[in-house]
Amino acid sequence: MADPIHSAGGASALASRLAHYAAIGVAGDLLVRGARRAGPSLGPAVHSLAVGCIAQGIRLTRSLERATEGARLTGGDLLAEARGRLGEEARPPSEAGAAATAGGHDGHEH
């Protein structure tokens, strides 16, 4: 059975990202339409500016995703090292996930 906390979080993050891109698209469309009404010669320039801004937003999002993943991996490494100092053997992520889902949400029956 899937972990409802993590699956809801993933769905929430995806919905948030989709809403973000939809808002950018709507704002860009409104900007371009407004520019076209203001003057036919302004439309292409504003369109190009809007596309450039969205491209920069995508680059920034990717950069933030890489930084977040790096921080998550570093945290996992620190946790494994701390467990090692306590004499515990850190399980590989695939084993930890399988054990947690085998008997319940945290590896034991209720």
C-alpha positions in Angstrom: 0.0 0.0 0.0 1.3 3.4 -0.9 2.3 5.8 1.9 -0.6 8.4 1.9 1.6 11.1 3.4 4.2 11.0 0.7 1.8 10.3 -2.2 -0.3 13.3 -1.1 2.8 15.4 -0.8 3.9 14.4 -4.3 0.5 15.1 -5.8 0.3 18.4 -3.9 3.7 19.5 -5.2 2.7 18.5 -8.8 -0.6 20.4 -8.5 1.3 23.4 -7.1 3.8 23.3 -10.0 1.0 23.0 -12.6 -0.9 25.9 -11.1 2.3 27.9 -11.1 2.9 27.3 -14.8 -0.7 27.9 -15.7 -0.6 31.2 -13.9 2.6 32.2 -15.8 0.9 31.2 -19.1 -2.3 33.2 -18.4 -0.2 36.2 -17.3 1.9 36.0 -20.5 -1.2 35.6 -22.7 -2.8 38.7 -21.1 0.4 40.7 -21.5 0.7 39.8 -25.2 -3.0 40.5 -25.9 -2.7 43.9 -24.1 0.4 44.7 -26.1 -1.3 43.8 -29.4 -4.1 46.2 -28.5 -1.7 48.9 -27.7 0.1 48.7 -31.0 0.7 46.0 -33.6 4.5 46.7 -33.5 4.7 46.1 -29.8 3.1 42.6 -29.9 6.1 40.6 -31.1 8.5 42.3 -28.7 6.3 41.7 -25.7 5.8 38.1 -26.9 9.5 37.6 -27.1 10.0 39.2 -23.6 7.3 36.9 -22.1 8.8 33.8 -23.6 12.2 34.8 -22.3 10.8 35.4 -18.8 9.1 32.0 -18.8 12.4 30.3 -20.0 14.3 32.0 -17.2 11.6 30.8 -14.7 12.0 27.2 -16.0 15.8 27.5 -15.6 15.4 28.8 -12.1 13.0 26.0 -11.2 15.4 23.4 -12.5 18.2 24.9 -10.5 16.2 24.9 -7.3 15.2 21.3 -7.9 18.9 20.3 -8.2 19.8 22.2 -5.1 16.9 20.6 -3.2 17.9 17.1 -4.3 21.5 17.8 -3.3 20.4 18.9 0.1 18.2 15.8 0.5 21.1 13.5 -0.4 23.5 15.3 1.9 21.0 15.0 4.8 20.7 11.3 4.1 24.5 10.9 4.1 24.7 12.7 7.4 22.0 10.5 8.9 23.7 7.3 7.7 27.0 8.5 9.1 25.4 9.3 12.5 23.8 5.9 12.6 27.1 4.4 11.8 28.7 6.1 14.7 26.1 4.6 17.0 26.9 1.2 15.7 23.8 0.8 13.6 24.0 -0.3 10.0 22.1 2.0 7.7 19.9 0.0 5.3 20.0 0.9 1.6 16.9 3.0 0.6 15.3 0.1 -1.4 15.4 -2.2 1.7 14.2 0.6 4.0 11.2 1.3 1.8 10.3 -2.4 1.4 10.5 -3.0 5.1 8.3 0.0 5.8 5.6 -1.1 3.4 5.7 -4.8 4.2 3.9 -4.7 7.6 2.4 -1.3 7.7 3.3 2.4 7.5 6.4 2.0 9.8 7.3 -1.6 9.5 5.0 -3.1 12.1 1.4 -4.2 12.4 -1.2 -2.3 14.5 
